[in-house]
Amino acid sequence: MTADGTWIRPEGSRPRPTPARPGLDTTMPLGTVAEDVAARRTAERIARRGLEPLPKPAKPAFRTDWLPLLAVLLVQGVLAFRLTNDNTAFVDEGTYIYAGYNEIAHLLHGTSVADYANFFSGSPLIYPVVVALADKAGGLLATRLLSMAFMLTATLALHLATRRMYGSVAAFFATAAFVALGPTQLLSSYSTYDGMALTLLAWAAYFTVRLTTGGGYPSMLAAAVIMAVADWTKYASLLWTPVVIGIAVFSGHGGSPWSAARIRRGTELTVVWLVALLIPAVTAKSHIDGFTHTTLMRKPGTDPVSYVAGEAAKWVGPLLVLAFIGVLVTLVVSRRGRAHKADVWLALVLFVGGLLAPVNQVRIHTWLSLQKHVDFGAWFACIVVGLLLARIFVALRDKLHVTAGVLVTALVVAPLTYVGAGQAAHMYAEWSDSSGLVSALRPYVKKGKEEYLVENYNVPAYYLKDQTNWPQWQDLVGKSYTDPETKKTLSGAPALQAAVKDHYYSIVVLDFTQTPDIDVAIQPTLKEAGYRVHKVVKSTRTGDGEYTIYFAPGFGKK
């Protein structure tokens, strides 16, 4: 046996059959499950023909290839946990958690609830309910730890899928590249739909890989149902459904890339997924409207193409470059006869999956949520990157030394991790600390008929949920107001100006972020109507956030 563990048959000795193994040998560098199964079946055929007795299988040893995965998961957990207490709730976090509480109250007690399904980009009955239960158990920290758990399992799914396709070395590098990304670290510590939806999509992809490597109909059913739940959890997940179906077609060995068996497998998965997706839609008209408005017919933004593309390049550009190189290397390897043609198509599909979010948001001219959406595609692109880095590692190990392979691959993964950690910390500091605002409002808000006009109200509404009811909170978007004397209905800034003149709101809070034009328009009206500035609260976290709190005449005085 050589130093790297390879057995060399002595000259003159007859070849021995490959011994049966208790499980799939995924420790082989760049080995495939198909090759492993084929070797086992060959050994069984030799034994049946009486050529040589089949050795008794050895007891399974501890799988050392899990140790690198555990190290990656530990790094991911540490990088995410450092952020969980680094800022107060973001407006999206407050919105989803607060909506979840309202939905639970509606389900249990029939209390009124806002029609979240009409404007949420995912079903309000899935993630918001789940995250509200986590908040009930342990507050905002528990909701962020829930996101960490989701993303850790997404990394696990990436490892399992890549290992089945390309071996444990590629699986390690794929997961290391995924964890290194700033968006991955952000979603691992951030309470939004994205972590749960990405995790479901990841497991759907894993079961699809199982389907292509002998998993059968149970794997197909699991992949289709989980993919449908991911799509309902966050409608944008639908963008990557074709990528998962592409995996069903091109993953696995045997036949041409476009063989009838492959096409049938992809078609069957598509049909089962459509059934699982459309069954809930029969009784979810408002969800369909929400999907149409927030995803299918989303209003284009005004961000320049160069800006959106630049932001995407900042977050996943290096990863996509590596993935593209991985596609080219796979093409070269295929032409030399050392890879199947289907592998080239699979690598291309996975690379395109990484491009989908940037291309789509360039199309609609908006960078909104781009830092989250790019991580969905990155999960797929990391499989190709893992394969590329594994090939580099094995080539250097065989020609030079294992140390050289470790050093060269570390020169790729380490910089990605360093840059990603900085990006995640920066993104976590982009919103203002709301603790001062919540403290200033707490003594004055209470359950009743008083209404509070607060820009981005979901954060204070979340923190003060035990003191108020949800209909008391109003924001400045899309408001209408009917004048009690003229009975004329106004909208936009004129509606808010009329409501302020009638002292309709007890508290008004402006921060010039969500609706700066309307803020400027109603400021003079607040002064004319006798509203007084109760307090100006500055953010203690970012230094640039500022909330101006106005009280109606007579409000807040003992």
N, C-alpha and C positions, 0 to 999 in steps of 0.2 A: 504494500500500500504506500502511495506517495504521501508527501507532507500535507497535501490538501485533501486527503481522504479518498483518493481515487484508487480502486483496486486494479492491479496489473496482473494479467494472467501469465504464469510462467510458460516459457516455450515448451511445446510438446504436450501440454496438458489439454484435455478436451474441455470445451466450454460447458459451463454449468448453467442450468436454467435460472432465470431471475426468480428469487424466492417470493412467495406470496407475502404480501404485507397486510397488517391489520387495518391500515387506513391509507389514504392517499399520501404519497410522498411529495409534500409541497416544500421540502427544504432544498430541492435541487435548484441551483441557479438557472433561472429562465426556463425551468421545466414546465411542462403543461400537464393538466389533469388528464387530457386525452392520451398523452404518451404514457403516463403512469398506469392508467387503466389498461392500455394495450399491453404493456409489459406484464402485468399481472395475469391477463387472459392468456398470453403466450405461455407463461409458466404453467398454467393450469392445463393447457392443451398438451404440452410435453409430458406432464405427469400422467394424463389420461392415456396417452399412447404407450406408456410403459418405458419410455426412454430412460427415465431416472426418477427415483422417488422424490416427491415434492417435500422439501424440508418443512418441519413444523414451524408455524409462524411464531416469531418471538413476541414477547409481551411488549406492548407499546411503551416506548421510553418517553420521558418528559420532553415535550416539544420545545426545543430551545429557540425556534423561530418566533415564538410568542414574546420573547424577552425584548427584542427591538420594538415591537408594537406597544408593549407596556411602557417602554421609555418614551415613545412618541405621545401616547395618551397622557403620561405624566407631564410632559412639557406643555401640551395643549391645556391641561387643567390649570397649571401654574400661570400660564400667560393669560388665561381667561379670568381666573379668580382675582388676579391683581386689579382688575377693572371693575369688579362687581360692586364695590363700595366707593367708586371714584367719582360718582356724580349722582344727583337726584334723578328721578324718573324723567325720561324723554317724553315728549307729547304723544308719540305712538304707544309707548309703554302704558302711560296713564289711560289712553283711550281704550286699549284692548282690555286691560284689567278692569277698568270701571264698567265697560260694556259687559264683561263677563259676569260681574256681580248683578247687574240689572237683568241679564238674561236668566240667571239662576233664580232670581226672585220671581221673574215672570213664569218660569217653568214650575216652581214650587207653589207660588201663592197667587198667580194670575195678575200680579201688579202690572201697571202700564210700563211700556218700554219703548225706547226710540226705535225707529225702523232701520236698525243698523244694516240689515241685509241689503238695503237699497244703495248704500254708499261705501260699505266695507269691501275690500279687495279679497275677501275670503269669507267663508261662512262664519257668522258670529256665534254659531252653536258648537263650534269645534275648539279652536285655539282659545278664544276669549274665555270660554267656560273652564277649560283646563287650567289656564294661567290664573284665573280668579280663585280656583280651589288651592293652587299653590300659594297665592298671596294670603289666603285665609289661614293657611298653615304656618307661614313664616315671613310674611311681608314681602317687600320688593326683593330682598336678597334671595328668598326662596324662589321667586319667579326667574331670577337670573341664573340661579343654580339649576333650575329646570332646563333652561336653554343650554347650559353647559352639558347637562346629561344628554340632551338631544344631539348636540354636535359631537360629543364623544362617541356616541353610537353611530353617527354618520361616518366618522373616521374608521370605526370598526368595520362597517359595511364596505368601505373603500378597500380596506386591507383584505377582507375575505374575497371580494370580487376580483381584485387584481391578482391575488394569490392563485385563484382557480384558473385564471387565464394565463398568467405569465410566471408564477412562482413567487416564493417568499421574498427574494431579494428585490424584485420589482415592487412587491406589495409594501415593503418597508419604505422605499424611496417615494412611492406615490403618497403614502400617508404623511411622510415627513414634509413633502412639498405642500400638501394641503394645509397642514397645521401651521406652516410658516407664513401663510398669507394673512395680511391684516384683516380682510373681510371675514375670514374664518374665525379669527380671534374675537372680532366684534360680535358676530352672531353667537359665539360661545358664551357671551356675557350680557346679552341684550334681549329683553323680553318682547319679541315680536313674532308674527306668524312665521317668519323666515326659517328660524332654526327647526321648528317642527316640520314644516313643509319640506325643507331640504333633506331632513333625516328620512322622512317617508319616501321621498323620491330615491334616495340612496339605497334603501332596502328593497325598493321595487327593482332597481337596477341589479342588485345582488341576486335576487331570486330569478331574474331574467338570465343572468349568467349561469345559475344552477340549472335552469331549464335547458340551456344549450350544452350542458355537460352531464346530461343524464337525469336531471331532476324530475322530468315527467310533468303530468298535469297538476299535481299539487303545487309545484313551483310556479307553473303558469297562473294558477288561480291566485296564489299569494302575491305574485308580481302585479297582476291586473288590479286586484282589490286595493292593495296598498298604494298603487299609482293613482287610482281614482280618489282615495282619501286624501292623498297629497294635493291633488288638483282642487278638491273642495276646500282644503285647509287654506290654500293660497292659489287664487286663480292663475297667477303667472306661472305656476308649475307646469301648466299645459304646454308652455313653450318647449319644454324638454321631453315631453312624451314621445315625439318622433325619435329622439336619441335613444331612449330605452327600447323602442321597437327596433331601431337599427341594430342594437346589441343582440336582440333576439335573432335577427337575420344573419349577421356576420360573425358572431362569436361561435366558438366551437370549431371542430375540425371535420373534414369530410365533405366531398363534393365541391362544385364550383361555387363562387360567391353568390350566384343567382340560381342555384339549384332549386328544384321544386320543393324539396324538403325544407330548405331555409325559408323560402317564401311562404310556405304553408305555416311554418312555426310563427313567423311574424304576423301573418293574417289572423291566426287563431288568437294570439295574444291581443291584437287590436280589437277583435270582436268581443272577447271577454271583458276587456277594459271598458269598452263603450257601454256594455250592459251594466257594469258596476257603476259607471259614471252617471248614466241617464236614469237609473231607477230612482234616486233621491230627487231628481229634477222634476218628477211628476207632481210633487207637492211643494215645490220650492220656487214659485214664480218670482217672488221678491229677490231670491238669490240670483235668478237668471238676469233680472234687471240690474242687480249690482255688478254681476260679471260683465254685462254689456257696457255699462257706463264706466267702470273702473279699469277694464282690461281690453275688451274687444274693440270698443269705440272710444278709447281714451283720448281726451282732447290733447292735441299736440302742444308742446311747450314752445319756449322761445330761445332756448339755449343754443348757441352756435354748434355746428357739427364738430368743429375743431376742439371746442371745450369739452364736449361729452366724450369724444374719442380720447382726448388727453387724460381725462379723469380715469377712464377705463384702463388706459395704458399704465397709469400710475399704480393701479391696484393689481392688475393681472397681466400686464404687458410682458414682463420677463417669463412668466409661466407659459403664456401662449407662444412665445418665441421658441421655448424649449419643446413644447408640444408639436409645433410645426417641424422642427428638426427631427423629432421622433417619427413623424409621418414619413419624412424623406428617407430616414434610415431604414424604416420598415419596408419601404418601396425597394430600396437597394438590396436588402436582405432577401426579399421575395424574388427579385430577378435573378439572384444567385442560387435560388432553389432551396434556401434555408428557412423559408416561411411560406405559408399558404397565401394565395391571392386574397382570400377573405380577410386576412390579418391587415392588409393594406386598407381595405374598405372600412374595417372596424376602427383602425387608428384615425382615419379621415373623419368618420362619424363622431368620434369622441372629441377630436380637435374642433370640429364645427360646433359641437355642444358648448365648448368654451367661448366661442365667438357670438353665440346667439344673443346674450344680454346686451353687450356693447352695440351690436349691429341694430338690434331692435330699438334701443333708446337713442341711437343716432338718428334712426328713422323718424322717431316722434319728437326729436329735439328737446330731450329733457334728461338731466342727470339725476332727477329725484329717485331715490332708492337704488341707484345704480351700484353703490358700494355694497348693497346686500345681494342684489340679483346676480352680480358677476360671480358670486361664490357658488351658485347653483351650477353654472357651466364649468367652473374651475374643478368641481368634483370629478367631472368626466375627463377633462383635459389632464388631470393629475395621473390618470391611468397610463396615458401615453408617455408622460414625463417619467413616471416610475419605470416603465420599460426601457426608455432611453438611458436613464442613469444606471440601471442594472446592467445594460449591455456595456456601458463604459467601465463600470466597476469590475465586471468579470473579465473584460479584455485586459485591463491593467493588472488585475490580480494574476492572470495566467502568464502575461508577458514580463511583468516586472515583479511586483510583490503585493501582497494584500494591503500593506501600509500605503502604497501608492494609490491604490483604488480608494481607500478610505479618505485620504487627503484630498484627492481631486474631487470626489463627490461632495465632500464637506465644503469645498470652496464654492459649490453651487447652492447647497441647502442652507448653510450658515448665513450668507448675506441675505437670502430671502427671508429668513426668520428675523434677522436684525431689523431689516426695513419694515417687515410686516408688524413687528411689535411697536415700532414708532408710529406707523399709520393707525393702528388700532387705538393707541393712547390718544392720538390727535383727534380721531373721529369721536371718541368718548367725551372729549372736552368741547365739542362744537356747540352744545346747547347750554343755556344758562342754568345755573344752580337756582332752583325754585324754593329752597328752604326758607329764605327770608320772606318771600311772598306768602307762603303758607302760614308762617308764624304771624305775619301782619294781619291776615284775614281770619285766622282761627277764632279770636275773641268776638268777632262780629257776625259770623254766618251761623244760621240755625235753620232747622226745618220749619217751613211755613210757606207763606205766599210771596215773600220777598224774592225778587229776581236779581241775579248778578250777571252783568255783562262783562265777560272776561275774555280777552284774546288768548287763544289756545287754552280754553278753560279746563280741558280734561285732566291736566296735571293737578291743579288745586282741587278739582272735584274728586279725584282719586284719593288724595291725601286727607280730604275732609268728608269722605263718604259717609261717616257715621254721624255727621252733624247736619247734613243736607239731603234733599231729594234731587234726583237727576233733572226734573223739569225746571228747577230753580236756576240752573246754569245755562247761559246763553253765550254764543260767540258772535263775531261780527260778520260772518260769511252768509250771504244769501238771505238776509233778514227782510221781513215785511212787517208793516205796522198799519193798523186801521185807525185813523183819527176818530176818537169817540164823538166828536161834534159833527164833522163833515161826512163821516162814514166812508171817506176816501182811503183806499188802500195804497200805501206807498211801498217802495222797495229800495234796497241798497242804502247808500248814505242818507238820502232824504228820510227814509223810514226811521233810521236810528236817530237822526236829528229831531224828528217829531216826537219819538218816544222819550228822548232826553228832556225835551221841553215840558213834557207831561210828568216828569219825575217817575217814569215807569220803572227804572232800575235803581235799586238802593245803592249798589256798588258798581263802579265802572273801572276796569283795569286795562290800560293800554301799554303795549311794549314795542309797537312799531315794527313787528316782524311778519305776522301773518297777513295783515291788511293795512299796510302803512298809509295808503291813500285815504282810506276811510278814517283812520286815526287822525290824520291831519284835518279832515273835513269836519269831524265832530268836536275837536278840541275847543274851538271858539264857542260852540253851542253849549258845551259843558259849563263854561265860565258864565255865559249869559243866563243859563238856567239856574245858577246858584250853586252848582256842584263845587265842592272845595277839595283841594288836594290834601288827602289825609296823610299820605306818606309816599316817598320815592324810595324804592328798594333796589339796591344794586346787587348784582350777582357776586357772590363771594368766591365763585369757582373760576369763571372765565374772565371777569373784570369788564366785560363789555355789555352784559345784559342789564337792562334797567326797566323796572315796572313802576308806572305811575298809578296810584290808587286814588280814585275820586269817590267821595261820599255824597249822597243826595242831601239836600237841605234838611237839617234836623236829624239825619241818621247818625247813629253812633254816639249821640250825646246822652249822658245820663241825666 
